[in-house]
Amino acid sequence: MTYFKGTDDYLVTPGLMEAVNAAIILGRPLLVKGEPGTGKTMLAYKIAEALNKKIIVWNIKSTTKAQEGLYVYDTVQRLNDARFGDRDISDIRQYIKLGPLGQALSSDEQVVLLIDEIDKAELEFPNDLLHELDQMSFYIPETREWIKGKHRPIVVITSNSEKELPEAFLRRCIFHYIEFPDPEFMKKIVKVHFPDLEEKLLNTAVKRFYEIRNIPDLRKKPSTSELLDWIRVLLSQRISDEQIAKDLPFLGVLLKKTRDVEIARRRLAGV
């Protein structure tokens, strides 16, 4: 069996690596939580990349129903075809469209299924997925056929903790909370993306970044992706580490709210 160890541009902690591989070995969904910007969604893409598997994405909304993940019967299209009479409507199968979960279960090879932001859906949504995920099959009454899974998908489920998930669902998952990287691990992440970055500038930029994150009154703390964007801008404009230490150039790349920018400048730039 091939194990996940991260990728060249996606570093993982030993704990996250263990959780991913435990989920693969046990055939259980991996439930990932963590604050925005910790790479929850990207994890599924990187698992697919590392293991050379196709990824199927199911983006969850507040109106999403579990049934939609299995299949959708397009009755509107069938009615239109019947009205205009230019198509044979006797074969209902042509109006059955498999959803992301249905595609993952019926795939000829194992895939990675990302169920993104499951906590946006109604409370019963997670439990509605349990039977099909456990049994690896589902029934389509319109065509009177069972769809039986050929390969158990690697399921990655993300949550932003907007609401509590049902206990029955949690019991069936492997859980991991992605902690926000500490400064030393963050430097390793930055070096992956900017291997030629001068050590002095790296240290100063990361130091200032965490000074900003540690301001208690911020409404939206900057994330890893915003740090990488900030460093890219600093390099393009040839900003020195002395300027970063003295001022906060291009602060709008890190902070996205006017109030947060004003607070950061007062606290860290002496304004």
C-alpha positions in Angstrom: 0.0 0.0 0.0 1.2 3.5 -0.9 1.3 5.9 2.1 0.8 9.7 2.1 3.8 11.7 3.2 2.9 15.1 1.8 4.2 16.6 -1.4 7.1 18.8 -2.4 4.9 21.9 -2.0 2.6 20.7 0.8 4.4 20.0 4.1 2.5 17.9 6.7 3.1 17.3 10.3 3.6 13.8 11.6 0.1 13.9 13.2 -1.6 14.9 10.0 0.3 12.2 8.0 -0.8 9.6 10.5 -4.4 10.7 10.3 -4.5 10.5 6.5 -2.9 7.1 6.4 -5.1 5.7 9.2 -8.2 6.8 7.2 -6.9 5.1 4.1 -6.0 1.9 5.9 -9.4 1.7 7.7 -11.5 3.0 4.8 -13.0 5.7 7.0 -13.7 9.3 6.1 -11.1 11.8 7.3 -12.7 14.7 9.0 -10.4 17.8 9.0 -10.9 20.9 11.0 -8.8 24.0 11.5 -9.0 27.7 11.1 -9.2 29.2 7.6 -5.9 29.1 5.7 -4.5 26.0 7.3 -4.8 23.9 4.1 -7.8 21.8 4.8 -9.3 21.8 1.3 -5.9 21.7 -0.3 -5.1 18.5 1.6 -7.5 16.4 -0.5 -5.9 17.7 -3.7 -2.5 16.9 -2.5 -3.5 13.4 -1.4 -4.8 12.8 -4.9 -1.6 14.3 -6.4 0.7 12.2 -4.2 -1.2 8.9 -4.7 -1.8 9.6 -8.4 -5.6 9.5 -8.1 -8.5 11.4 -9.6 -10.2 13.9 -7.3 -14.0 14.5 -7.2 -15.1 17.6 -5.3 -18.5 18.1 -3.6 -18.8 21.7 -2.4 -21.5 21.8 0.3 -24.0 24.7 0.6 -26.8 25.4 3.1 -29.3 24.0 0.7 -27.4 20.8 -0.3 -29.2 17.5 0.3 -27.4 14.1 0.7 -29.5 12.7 -2.1 -27.9 15.1 -4.6 -24.6 13.6 -3.9 -25.8 10.2 -5.1 -27.8 11.1 -8.2 -30.3 13.6 -9.7 -33.2 12.6 -11.8 -33.6 15.4 -14.4 -37.4 15.4 -14.7 -37.5 18.9 -16.3 -35.3 17.8 -19.2 -37.4 14.7 -19.7 -40.6 16.8 -19.8 -39.0 19.2 -22.3 -38.0 16.2 -24.5 -41.5 14.8 -24.3 -43.0 18.1 -25.3 -40.9 18.7 -28.4 -40.9 15.0 -29.4 -37.4 15.1 -30.8 -35.9 12.5 -28.5 -36.8 9.0 -27.2 -37.7 9.4 -23.5 -38.4 5.8 -22.8 -34.9 5.2 -21.4 -34.9 6.9 -18.0 -31.2 6.2 -17.5 -30.3 9.1 -19.8 -31.9 11.5 -17.3 -30.1 10.1 -14.3 -27.0 12.1 -13.5 -24.7 10.8 -10.8 -23.6 13.2 -8.1 -20.1 13.5 -6.6 -20.6 10.6 -4.2 -22.3 8.5 -6.8 -19.4 9.1 -9.2 -16.9 8.2 -6.5 -18.7 4.9 -5.6 -19.1 3.8 -9.2 -15.7 4.8 -10.4 -13.6 2.0 -12.1 -10.6 3.0 -10.0 -10.2 4.4 -6.5 -10.6 8.2 -6.3 -10.3 10.9 -3.7 -13.7 12.4 -2.7 -13.6 15.9 -1.1 -16.7 16.9 0.8 -15.9 20.5 1.4 -17.4 22.5 4.3 -19.9 19.8 5.5 -21.0 22.0 8.4 -22.8 24.4 6.0 -25.5 21.8 5.4 -28.5 20.9 7.6 -27.8 19.0 10.8 -29.1 15.6 9.4 -27.0 15.9 6.3 -23.9 14.1 7.7 -25.9 11.2 9.0 -27.7 10.8 5.7 -24.3 10.0 4.1 -23.5 7.2 6.6 -25.4 4.3 5.0 -24.0 4.7 1.5 -20.5 5.3 2.7 -20.7 2.2 4.9 -22.4 0.0 2.4 -20.6 1.2 -0.7 -23.9 1.0 -2.6 -27.2 2.9 -3.3 -30.5 2.2 -5.0 -32.0 4.2 -7.9 -35.7 3.6 -7.8 -36.4 5.3 -11.1 -34.4 2.7 -12.9 -34.8 -0.1 -10.3 -31.0 -0.7 -10.1 -28.4 -0.9 -7.5 -25.1 1.0 -7.9 -22.5 -1.0 -6.1 -19.1 0.5 -5.4 -16.0 -1.1 -7.0 -13.4 0.7 -4.9 -13.8 2.5 -1.6 -13.0 6.2 -2.2 -10.5 8.1 0.0 -13.0 10.5 1.6 -11.7 13.9 3.0 -14.4 16.0 4.8 -13.6 19.6 5.8 -15.4 21.6 8.5 -15.0 25.1 9.7 -16.8 24.3 13.0 -19.8 26.5 12.2 -22.0 23.9 13.9 -21.6 20.6 15.8 -21.7 17.4 13.8 -23.8 14.4 14.9 -22.1 11.9 17.3 -23.0 9.0 15.0 -21.2 10.6 12.2 -18.1 11.5 14.2 -17.8 7.9 15.5 -17.3 6.7 11.9 -14.6 9.3 11.0 -10.9 9.7 11.6 -10.5 13.2 13.0 -7.6 15.6 12.8 -7.4 19.3 13.7 -4.8 21.1 11.7 -3.1 23.5 14.0 -1.9 26.8 12.6 1.9 26.4 11.9 4.3 27.7 14.5 7.0 30.2 13.2 9.6 27.5 12.6 7.3 25.3 10.6 6.0 28.3 8.8 9.6 29.2 7.7 9.8 25.7 6.2 6.6 26.2 4.3 7.8 29.6 3.0 11.1 28.1 1.9 9.3 25.5 -0.2 7.7 28.3 -2.2 10.7 30.7 -2.1 13.8 28.5 -1.9 16.2 31.4 -2.7 14.7 33.7 -0.1 17.4 35.4 2.0 17.4 34.1 5.6 17.3 37.6 7.1 14.3 38.7 5.0 12.5 35.4 5.8 13.0 35.8 9.6 11.9 39.4 9.6 8.8 38.8 7.4 7.7 35.8 9.5 8.3 37.7 12.7 6.2 40.6 11.6 3.5 38.2 10.3 3.1 36.6 13.7 3.2 40.0 15.5 0.2 40.8 13.4 -1.5 37.5 14.0 -1.0 37.9 17.8 -2.9 41.2 17.9 -6.0 40.2 19.9 -8.5 42.6 18.4 -8.2 41.5 14.8 -11.5 40.4 13.1 -9.7 38.3 10.5 -6.2 37.1 11.1 -3.9 36.6 8.1 -3.4 33.0 6.9 -0.6 31.1 5.3 -1.6 31.9 1.8 -1.7 35.6 2.6 1.8 35.4 4.0 3.0 33.8 0.8 1.3 36.5 -1.3 2.9 39.2 1.0 6.3 37.8 0.5 5.8 37.6 -3.2 4.9 41.3 -3.4 7.8 42.3 -1.1 10.2 40.5 -3.3 8.8 41.9 -6.5 9.2 45.4 -5.1 12.6 44.7 -3.6 11.5 45.6 -0.1 14.4 45.2 2.4 14.2 43.4 5.7 15.0 46.8 7.3 11.8 48.3 5.7 9.7 45.4 6.9 11.0 45.7 10.4 10.4 49.5 10.4 7.2 49.8 8.5 4.4 47.5 7.3 4.6 47.8 3.6 1.7 46.3 1.5 -0.3 45.6 4.7 -3.5 45.3 2.6 -2.2 42.0 1.3 -2.3 40.5 4.8 -5.3 42.2 6.3 -8.6 42.6 4.5 -10.6 44.8 6.8 -10.1 48.6 7.3 -10.4 48.3 11.1 -7.8 45.6 11.2 -5.3 47.6 9.1 -5.7 50.6 11.4 -5.3 48.5 14.5 -2.1 46.8 13.2 -0.5 50.1 12.2 -1.2 51.6 15.6 0.1 48.6 17.5 3.1 47.7 15.3 4.1 50.8 13.4 3.8 53.3 16.2 1.2 55.4 14.5 
